Amino acid sequence: MIKQITPDILYIGTDDPILGRFDNHLLTPDGMAYNSYLILDEKVAVLDTTDRYTQKSWEDNLLTALKGRTPDYLVVHHMEPDHSSHIDWVLERFPSVKVVATAKTLQMIPQFFPEADLDGRGVPVKEGDEISLGRHSLRFFMAPMVHWPEVMVSFEPSTGILFAADAFGKFGALGKCGYTSDEETDWLPEARRYYMNICGKYGGPVQTLLKKAASLPIKTICSLHGPILKGDLSEYIRLYDLWSRYEPEKAEGVFVPFASMHGGTQAVAERFVDILRSRGTEAVTFDLANGDPAQAVALAFVYGRTVLAACSYDAGLFTPALHFILDLQSKAWQNRKVGLIENGSWAPSAGRIMREMFSGMKGIELVEPLVSIRSRLKSQDIPALEALADSIIA
């Protein structure tokens, strides 16, 4: 689909509406968008390409939008294959095109395209460099580890457009979700899930990028995924600032994920949520064995307090709970209060494993008591659950 952003700047990205898993592991029920842009001026710049599954659509978009013109520059903001899989085609189709990228990107291109000839065609740029296209120009800012080390963003001063690489992106094909923030019905849930699972580990680099962006008169954000963000950008920036400082959106709420084999641990988690709500505290459960792991990570970031309920398994921890904690560790989840509920029929072991894993994480406050259930919730277990509820909300 070709969309006009300004008279000279076009969206030429592609949708994969049936993509089931992004990066081959993150669920994408609404598909995925791979955004690419074209600036038509005295010189022509193509900004990024596309994923391998949508190459033909992208070729058609580009050639239609060019109307016979030849690109002068291919700007590569990010070398991840979902944005760069057609670099070799561009180099072959347009022999005079120059590749504008960070030095690290220019080093990476032959890793993905060993037959590509970059001799004399690479234009390495560094912090603050600018190329003129005529009425438009692109000023480059380095964004390493948002979320690969070679990433950069670019700013077009005459329109106030920030081409933000993966920052401010979201899951979902734009044909289903809307091409701009004016059309988008609900940016937040899938943008949050995207941030936590793609950029969540890299809060420090995101903070650095936000500080750079704060000095620019940005009017529009064009990400490599998700809709074009227009109008009042303050809420998008506020959320990115909050997330990248590892601060919860709902500091007083409690997230209660559970990993249950035969329903006993689930019943305990649901009763615990009832106790929390009876005390006026917002609380939500999540079934780790059957739910989307990426959504579990996102919810753990949303809430300031998490109580994990899990059963024992093979003298250790039931696998869905183990994977949940590992996911949190990999995303540098931190600065939260955590409570623990274990279940075991003869030798409960889940609590010990959970305590060990959370104890090694930054800024995690483990609260007492650790509630230990034997097989099924009983009336004599309720005081311990009430004590944990009081402790987690204190």
HUCOR-V777443 format. One record per run of one state. SS is the DSSP state (@ for helix, = for strand, . for the rest). FROM is the first residue (numbers start at 0). TO is the last residue. If there is no record, write none. Layout:
ss = (SS,SS)
from = (FROM,FROM)
to = (TO,TO)
This chain:
ss = (.,=,.,=,.,=,.,=,.,=,.,=,.,=,.,=,.,@,.,=,.,@,.,@,.,=,.,@,.,=,.,=,.,=,.,=,.,=,.,@,.,=,.,@,.,=,.,=,.,@,.,=,.,@,.,=,.,@,=,.,=,.,@,.,=,.,@,.,=,.,=,.,@,.)
from = (0,2,4,8,11,13,16,20,22,25,27,31,34,36,40,43,47,51,66,72,75,80,84,86,93,97,101,102,112,121,124,129,132,136,142,151,156,160,163,173,177,179,180,186,214,219,222,227,229,233,244,249,259,263,278,282,287,292,302,313,315,317,318,330,335,343,349,359,363,366,370,373,378,393)
to = (1,3,7,10,12,15,19,21,24,26,30,33,35,39,42,46,50,65,71,74,79,83,85,92,96,100,101,111,120,123,128,131,135,141,150,155,159,162,172,176,178,179,185,213,218,221,226,228,232,243,248,258,262,277,281,286,291,301,312,314,316,317,329,334,342,348,358,362,365,369,372,377,392,393)
